């Protein structure tokens, strides 16, 4: 099977599906940004507004992150197929001397069409979305919360962090533990399985 009419239609169909899933990712990100902006705005609109609304925003952002990670795993299925065709059909057709990226690509692509499978784990998907989008949003919420409990409260910041009957020290410890866990997931060294991501700064090495 070469770059025939059937392969061209197949490739176009996979591009279309990949585009739809890419749009689903963007919609989740857009909603996350809008909701977080609304929460931060309300938290600073009056000194009487409770600071823990920002912590509720952190929990909401976690929900958006998990939704987007799930969608990203689906998006990677279609992108993997697109990259397989690009590397082994179109790239080979343009430059046969470069060889094939995968000698058994037909078998692998056929198996994937017979039994579509998710290629990456939830943890890797979460790490990717944290690096690309959500880690800066979490940092913004953390900075907003710290400003809210320090600048807008006459008490010491640990005491001001209290939520109802929960002592401030416990709240601060829980927030710190959550952020450390998120940083470990996002930044720890790993072998990436997501297909064809540009993760390095050296994007012009062939020019």
C-alpha positions in Angstrom: 0.0 0.0 0.0 1.7 3.2 -1.2 0.5 6.8 -1.4 -2.6 5.8 -3.4 -6.0 7.5 -3.4 -7.2 5.1 -0.6 -4.2 6.0 1.6 -4.7 9.7 0.9 -8.4 9.5 2.0 -7.3 7.5 5.1 -4.7 10.1 6.0 -7.2 12.9 5.6 -9.7 11.1 7.8 -7.1 10.6 10.5 -6.1 14.3 10.3 -9.8 15.3 10.7 -10.2 13.1 13.8 -7.0 14.4 15.3 -8.1 18.0 14.7 -11.4 17.3 16.5 -9.7 15.9 19.5 -7.2 18.8 19.5 -10.2 21.2 19.6 -11.6 19.3 22.6 -8.4 19.8 24.4 -8.5 23.5 23.7 -12.0 23.9 24.9 -11.1 22.3 28.2 -8.2 24.7 28.6 -10.3 27.7 27.7 -13.0 26.8 30.3 -10.3 26.2 32.9 -8.8 29.7 32.3 -12.2 31.4 32.4 -13.3 29.7 35.6 -10.0 30.4 37.4 -10.1 34.1 36.3 -13.6 34.4 37.7 -12.6 32.8 41.0 -9.6 35.0 41.5 -11.5 38.1 40.5 -14.2 37.3 43.1 -11.7 36.5 45.8 -10.1 39.9 45.5 -13.3 41.9 45.0 -13.8 42.3 48.7 -11.7 41.8 51.8 -14.7 40.0 53.4 -14.6 37.2 50.7 -13.1 34.0 52.1 -9.6 33.1 50.9 -10.5 29.4 50.6 -12.5 30.1 47.4 -9.1 30.1 45.8 -8.4 26.7 47.2 -11.7 25.6 45.7 -10.4 27.0 42.4 -7.3 24.7 42.8 -9.6 21.7 43.2 -11.6 22.8 40.2 -8.4 23.1 38.2 -7.4 19.6 39.2 -10.8 18.4 37.8 -10.1 20.2 34.5 -6.6 18.7 34.4 -7.9 15.2 34.8 -10.6 15.7 32.1 -8.0 17.1 29.7 -5.5 14.3 30.5 -8.2 11.8 29.5 -8.9 13.6 26.3 -5.2 13.9 25.6 -4.9 10.1 25.8 -7.6 9.8 23.1 -6.0 12.5 21.0 -2.7 10.6 21.1 -4.3 7.6 19.5 -5.2 9.5 16.3 -2.0 11.5 16.3 0.1 8.3 16.5 -1.7 7.0 13.4 -1.1 10.3 11.6 2.6 10.3 12.5 3.0 6.6 11.4 1.6 7.5 8.0 3.7 10.7 7.7 6.9 8.9 8.7 6.5 5.7 6.6 4.4 6.8 3.6 4.9 10.5 2.9 8.4 10.9 4.2 9.5 7.8 2.4 7.8 8.9 -0.8 9.6 12.2 -0.7 13.0 10.8 0.3 13.3 7.0 -0.2 17.0 7.2 0.8 16.0 8.1 4.3 14.5 4.7 4.9 11.5 3.8 6.9 11.0 4.9 10.5 9.4 1.5 11.3 9.9 -1.5 9.1 6.8 -3.2 10.6 4.6 -0.1 10.4 2.0 -1.8 8.3 1.5 -4.5 10.9 1.5 -2.1 13.7 -1.0 0.2 12.0 -3.2 -2.7 11.0 -3.2 -4.0 14.6 -4.2 -0.6 15.8 -7.1 -0.5 13.4 -8.3 -3.9 14.4 -7.9 -3.2 18.1 -7.5 0.6 18.9 -5.5 1.0 22.1 -4.4 3.9 24.3 -0.7 4.4 24.0 0.1 6.4 27.1 -0.7 6.2 30.8 -2.9 8.7 32.7 0.2 9.8 34.7 2.1 10.7 31.5 -0.9 12.5 30.1 -1.3 14.5 33.3 2.5 15.3 33.3 2.3 16.5 29.7 -0.7 18.8 30.3 0.9 20.1 33.5 4.1 21.1 31.6 2.2 22.6 28.7 -0.7 24.4 30.3 -1.7 23.7 33.9 1.5 24.2 35.9 1.6 28.0 35.3 -2.2 28.1 36.2 -1.5 26.3 39.5 1.3 28.7 40.2 -0.9 31.7 39.6 -3.5 30.3 42.0 -0.9 29.7 44.6 0.5 33.2 44.3 -3.1 34.6 44.5 -3.8 32.6 47.6 -0.6 33.6 49.4 -1.3 37.3 48.6 -4.8 36.9 49.9 -3.8 35.5 53.3 -0.9 37.8 53.8 -1.8 41.2 52.4 -5.5 41.2 53.1 -5.5 39.8 56.6 -4.3 41.5 59.9 -3.4 38.1 61.3 -0.2 36.2 60.7 -0.4 34.3 57.4 -0.4 30.8 58.9 -3.3 31.7 61.2 -5.1 33.5 58.3 -4.9 30.3 56.3 -7.3 28.5 58.6 -10.5 27.2 57.1 -13.3 27.0 59.7 -12.2 24.6 62.4 -9.1 23.4 60.4 -6.0 25.1 61.7 -4.0 27.2 59.3 -0.9 25.0 59.7 -2.8 22.0 58.5 -4.2 23.9 55.5 -0.7 25.2 54.6 0.7 21.7 54.9 -2.0 20.2 52.7 -1.5 22.8 50.0 2.3 22.4 50.1 1.9 18.6 49.8 -0.4 18.9 46.8 1.9 21.3 45.0 5.0 19.1 45.7 3.1 16.1 44.4 2.1 18.0 41.2 5.7 19.2 40.7 7.0 15.6 41.0 4.5 14.3 38.5 5.2 17.1 36.0 9.0 17.4 36.3 10.4 14.0 37.2 12.6 12.3 34.5 10.7 9.9 32.4 10.6 8.1 29.1 7.9 9.8 27.0 5.6 7.6 24.9 3.4 10.3 23.5 4.0 10.4 19.7 6.1 13.2 18.1 6.0 15.8 20.7 8.4 18.8 20.4 10.0 18.8 23.9 13.4 20.2 23.2 14.5 23.7 22.5 16.7 22.7 19.6 14.0 22.9 17.0 16.3 24.1 14.2 19.0 21.5 14.3 18.4 20.5 10.7 18.6 24.1 9.4 
